[in-house]
Amino acid sequence: QVQLVESGGGLVQPGASLRLSCAASGSALSANAVAWFRQASGQEREFVSGISRGGGIVYTDSVKGRFTISRDNAKNTVYLQMDRLRPEDTAVYYCATGPISVFRTHGAYAYWGQGTQVTVSS
């Protein structure tokens, strides 16, 4: 079974950047889609971005132009580069995998990491 571990979160000021990493073991991430979700306090888990097995990329509207998802197959790692962060980006960020295509619904993904906290505050 695949295990996912997120890292790279932290406390930053508005306008700053962070790069989140999702490192996999047990299976090759390249064989499946990988998605990033986030969950703010008291809110539902929200789709952020995903990359399909074939390399197709999807972003939710609120992060287009600011976030970039990428995959390094040699390192079996997926990244989420987050630029020009806003307070509303504050959430626990999770990576997930399972299907070969990207879905915006969290129920489509069978495997999840433990999450990494991103806090954007002045």
C-alpha positions in Angstrom: 0.0 0.0 0.0 1.1 3.5 -0.7 2.0 5.8 2.2 2.0 9.6 1.7 3.9 12.2 3.9 3.3 15.9 3.5 5.9 18.5 4.5 6.7 22.1 4.0 4.0 23.9 5.8 4.5 26.8 8.2 3.5 30.2 9.4 4.1 33.0 6.8 3.0 36.5 6.1 0.7 37.4 3.2 2.5 37.5 -0.1 5.0 34.9 1.0 5.7 31.6 -0.7 5.8 28.0 0.5 6.5 24.7 -1.3 4.7 21.7 0.0 6.0 18.2 -0.7 4.1 14.9 -0.9 6.6 12.0 -0.7 5.3 8.5 -1.4 6.5 5.1 -0.5 5.2 1.6 -1.3 4.0 2.6 -4.8 5.0 4.9 -7.7 3.1 8.1 -7.7 3.5 8.3 -11.4 1.0 5.4 -11.8 -1.8 7.5 -10.4 -3.3 10.9 -10.1 -2.2 13.0 -7.1 -4.3 15.8 -5.7 -3.9 18.4 -3.0 -6.8 19.3 -0.8 -7.0 21.7 2.1 -9.3 22.0 5.1 -9.7 25.3 7.0 -11.0 25.3 10.5 -14.7 24.5 10.6 -14.8 24.1 6.8 -15.2 21.2 4.4 -12.2 19.7 2.7 -11.6 21.6 -0.5 -9.9 20.5 -3.7 -6.9 22.7 -4.5 -5.0 21.1 -7.4 -4.3 17.7 -9.0 -2.1 16.1 -11.6 -3.2 13.0 -13.5 -1.3 9.9 -14.4 -0.9 11.4 -17.9 0.3 14.8 -16.6 -3.0 16.7 -16.9 -3.2 19.5 -14.3 -6.3 21.0 -12.7 -6.5 24.0 -10.3 -9.4 25.4 -8.3 -10.2 29.0 -9.4 -9.0 30.7 -6.2 -5.4 29.4 -6.7 -4.9 29.8 -10.4 -1.9 31.8 -11.3 -0.5 31.5 -7.7 -0.1 27.8 -7.1 1.8 25.3 -9.3 1.6 21.5 -8.9 4.5 19.4 -10.2 5.8 15.8 -10.0 9.3 14.5 -9.7 9.1 10.8 -10.6 12.7 10.1 -9.7 12.0 11.3 -6.2 8.5 9.8 -6.1 7.3 13.2 -4.9 4.6 15.7 -5.9 5.0 19.4 -5.0 2.7 22.3 -4.6 4.5 25.6 -5.0 2.4 28.3 -3.4 3.1 31.9 -4.2 1.5 35.2 -3.1 -0.2 33.5 -0.2 -3.3 35.0 1.3 -4.9 34.6 4.7 -7.7 32.7 3.1 -5.2 30.0 2.1 -4.8 29.1 5.7 -5.6 25.4 6.2 -4.3 22.0 6.7 -3.1 20.8 3.3 -3.4 17.1 2.4 -2.2 15.1 -0.6 -4.1 12.1 -1.8 -3.9 9.5 -4.5 -5.8 6.5 -5.9 -7.4 7.1 -9.3 -5.6 7.7 -12.5 -7.6 10.8 -13.4 -8.1 14.0 -11.3 -11.3 14.4 -9.4 -12.4 17.4 -7.3 -14.2 15.2 -4.8 -12.3 13.9 -1.8 -14.2 10.6 -1.9 -12.4 9.6 -5.1 -9.1 9.2 -3.3 -8.3 6.1 -1.3 -4.9 7.1 0.1 -4.2 10.3 2.2 -1.3 11.8 4.0 -1.5 13.2 7.5 -1.5 16.8 6.4 0.7 19.9 6.9 -0.4 23.1 8.4 -0.2 26.3 6.4 -1.0 29.6 8.2 -0.9 32.9 6.4 -1.1 35.8 8.8 0.3 39.3 9.4 
